[in-house]
Amino acid sequence: MPSPAPSPPPPRPSPRQRGLPVFSGLVERWARRMTPRRVRVRLAALFGALFVASGAVLLGITYLLVGHSVRTLGFVHKPASGPQPRLNVQSGPGSPTPPGFDAMTQQLQEQAARLHAAQMHNLLVQSGVAMAIMAVISVALSWVLAGRVLRPMRAVTAGIRRISANNVHERLAVQGPADEIKDLADSVDGLLGRLETALESHKRFVTNAAHELRTPLTVERALLEESLLDSDATAESFRENFQRLLKISTQQAALLESLLTLAVSERGVERSEPLDLTEIVRSVLLTPLPDARRNEVRIENGTPTTTAAPVSGDTVLLERLVANLVQNAAYYNVEGGHVDVAVAVRSEAGPGRAVLRVSNTGPEVPPDRVDQLFEPFQRLRRTAGDGHHGLGLSIVRAIAGAHDATLTARARPGGGLIVEISFPLRVKPGNRTGGWSPTRPAAPASK
């Protein structure tokens, strides 16, 4: 079988084509080098150029109008028979000339043309001189005006340069009319406020994390020193110390895993896929919870089996969100209490929302501390060595924010907490009305 003929090589560019990119690059570099770097210089040059251009156009229009003006000649005609002389007006070279006035008309027309040309020359010269003087004045005025316009910008720039991490609480607080510069300064102040909040949260997070990690490290060191310094130590005492060290190491691993999950959640969702929030809740509730068995807490799923809540997101993160909510509600509970978990689809106004609601019985929660519970390392009550580091609800908030969900929490009358997370409802492709009909009912939920 004959082999296919090789394809011809691509045509090589001509020297002229190869020279075009080089020429365009030289032009761009030259234009960049010739462009003034200061905005004030550019504004003054722009205003001056606009004035010169508009003055040149005005001068040209005036010159054309004056140049095309009609030249009028008058003649006094005295007829041979008649009592009164008569005035004849010639509006141009095409007008009829009275008899006997041809030579005089020619002389007057030439004189009028020379006078008109001299007047036009004087007009052009004097107008050009006046325009040059006004161009210089306009550039100077443009320089002053540009400086006054850019003065607030210089104040804003100086204020931004002055603010650093040590004085991020300061604000520009620009006073004046509500123009673009004040809007920019207010936007910078808002950005500084958000940056201050983030820095304060970061400092608290680092401080609390260092404190949480320092305590088990201190206990580990004490146990190791006790094992080394105790000359009467037995195999049983070594075993007890090793068991305690193993428990502390497990708690540290859980803390590090929680910190990693929190960091990943705050970074956002990297992979989003269609999910059913009801199925996620059902799979989480199938897993036994040690805290529920310890406190004999009853976990109830109030979601009907036919309710489907289609959302989009990361399966692992959403399962962690539901698990943290249920574990937190089971741990901070009273003996013999209950945890209610429900999923509903709401579409009262606007696009539909899938709402996850978790409520529990438990101790009284002060209303002013509800928002504080969602900060890292914040707990309603602290118990040493309980394995809870106060990161569960902060991870819940981070995962909800990564999925564009709205989280609301309030104290439950009689004790406990009610947490609601509203997710955007996934719209079926091709359906723009926001509705969605499930293709299959959700699996039965476990009690």
C-alpha positions, 0 to 999 in steps of 0.5 A: 500500500503506497504511503500518503504523500507528505504535506507541503511545508507551511509557507514562510513569511516574507521579509516584509511580513516579518518586519511588521511585528518589529515595526509595530513593537517599535511604535508601541515602545515609542508611544509608551515612552513619549506618553507622560507618566503624570496624570496632571501633565496628560490632562494639561496637554489634553485640554490644551490640544482640545483648545487648539483644535477647537480654535483652529476649527473656529478660525477656519470657519470664520475665514471661510465665511469672511472669504465668501462674503459678497463684494458690492459696488455702487455706481452713480448713473446720470442719464442724458435726458432726465432730471435726476441721477440714478444709483446702480448697484453691482453685487458681483462680477456677473451683474450688468454694468451701466454703459461707460463704466467698464474701465472704472468697474474693472479698476474698482473690482481689482482694488476691492479684491486687493483690499479683501485679500489684505483684510483676509491676510490680516485676519488670518495673522491676527487670529493665529497670534490670538489663538497662540496666546490663548493656547499658552493661557489655556495650557497654563489654566489647564495645568492649574485646573488639573492640579485642583482636580487631582488634589483630593486624589493626592490626599487619598493616595497619601492616606493609603500609603500611610495606613499599614497593618499597625494602623489599619483602623484609620480611615481616609474620611474624605469630605466634600461633594458626593463625586467620583473621588469621594465614592473611591475614598468611601470604597477604600474605607469600606475595604479597610474595614473589611481588611481590619475585620479579617486581620482581627479574625486571623489574629484571634484564630492564630492565638486560639489555635496556638493555645489549643495546640500548646495545652496537649503538647504540655501534657505530652511533655509532662507524661514523657518526663514522668515516665523517664524520671520515675525510677519505680515505673512499671509496665502498667504505668508505662501502658497508662501513660502511652494510652493517655499519649495516644488519646492526646495524639488523636485529639491533636489529629482531629484538631488539625483535620478541623483546621484543614477543613476550615481552611479548605472551606474558606477557600471556596468550592473547587468542584460543584456537582448536582446533589440532593440535600435530602439524600445527604442528610439521610446518609449522615443520619445513618452514621451512629453518633457517640454523643447521642448515645452518651446523652441518650439524645433522640435524633428525629428526621422530620423530612418527608420521604418524597421531599427532594431538595436539589442543590449544587455543591461539594458532596464531602463538604456538605456532608461535613456541614450536616454532620457538624450541625447534628454532632454539635446539637447532640453534644450540647444537649440535655440528657434524654433530649432530642435533635430535630433535622428537617429539609424543606423547599421554599419558593415564596418570593423569587427563586426557590431555596432548599432550607436545612433546619437543625434544632435541639434541646439544651442549655439556655443560650444567651441571644447575644452569644449566638453569633459568637458561637460561629467563631473559631474556638468559641464554645458555650462551655469549656470542658478540658479534654472533651475532644471538642475544640470549638471549630464545628460551627465555624466550619459550618459557616465557612462551608455555607458561605462557600456554597452561597448559602445563607445561615441564620441562628437563634436561641430556642425558647426553653433552651437550645439552638435553631440553625437554618441554612438556605441553599440556592435551589438548583434549576433543571437545565432548560427550565427558566422558571425555577421549578424542579420536579424530582425524577425519583422519591427520596429514600426512606429516612432513618429515625 
